Amino acid sequence: MQAYDVALKLLLQRSAKLTMGELTGTAVETWLDVELPKVQNLRLDLLGRTAGGGLVHLELQSSNDGAMPFRMLDYYLGVQRLFEQFPRQVLLYVGEAPMRMEHELRGPDLFFQYRLIDIRTLNGDRLLESRHVGDNIIAILAQLRDPEEAIHRIMERIAGLAADRETALAQLTILAGLRHLSEAVEQERRKMPIDLDIREHEVLGPMIIEAELQAELKGERKGELKGELKGERKGELTVLRRLIEKRFGAIPSWAAEQLDRRSTAELEELSVRVLDAPSIEDLMK
């Protein structure tokens, strides 16, 4: 689900102003790139500082994880250690299955709680009215009276953008996959005056290609595509190499050797971190 995480993070950090207000009750002035100094090497999805100096931690989750209260407590304490300040925490669930996670921990002399929000409880029609295209795109995951009409309106908004149309279309395509609306987006794209190849987008394009390949692997062509890709790890490594080259240029030989030794899970983690890493040296630590 890494492509969804990346697309949502970019939207929430940039133009989904109304959505952030709905989730946190405040506005983030500055986003912080934080990897908590713990043995677990915890990395937050989004941590921002408000105009009033407070911290807001937003974590994205696309599947039910019974251990989330423990993870959120680790994040909570890690942020306090690093900034000497407790954050306001929100866990945003964007998955397809019904949400079944807890939002608190209780024990002897312990009570810990954070906000747990299923994105489908947000008013998608209200997000469609926002002047920020990020809110419009995220509306596809929220509660909508007419999802197909919403897609039509979002595509009209994207077509009218003066810049970043390719990025917005790529983000919509990725998020639509979480609600099985990818085909509706593609059909609407063919009708609209948008002549863009979203697969050429330097960050989101490789992720869209990977998501399409993985979706096909689960279908009738599973055997054929497995032979073409020669395994999930090779596909993950290919996508990661593209992202690194787009971000930092040619991959040094020492870094290439390290990538060849990484597991599939480690490659997936690097694919997330490559968007925020200041250098290839920091990425490969």
Buried (B, 14 or more C-beta within 10 A) or exposed (E): BBBBBBBBBBBBBBBBBBBBBBBBEBEBEEBBEBBBEEEEEBBBBBBBBBEEEBBBBBBBBBEEBEEBBEBBBBBBBBBEEBBEEEBBBBBBBBBEEEBEBEBEBEEEEEEBBBBBBBBBEBBBBBBBEBEBBBBBBBBBBBBBEEBEEBBBBBBEBBBEBEEBBBBBBBBBBBBBBBBEBBEBBEEBBEEEEBEBEBBEBEBBBBBBBBBBBBEBBEEEEEEEBEEEBEEBBEBBBBBBBBBBEBBBEEBEEEBEEBBEEBEBEBBBBBBBBBBBBEEBEEBBE
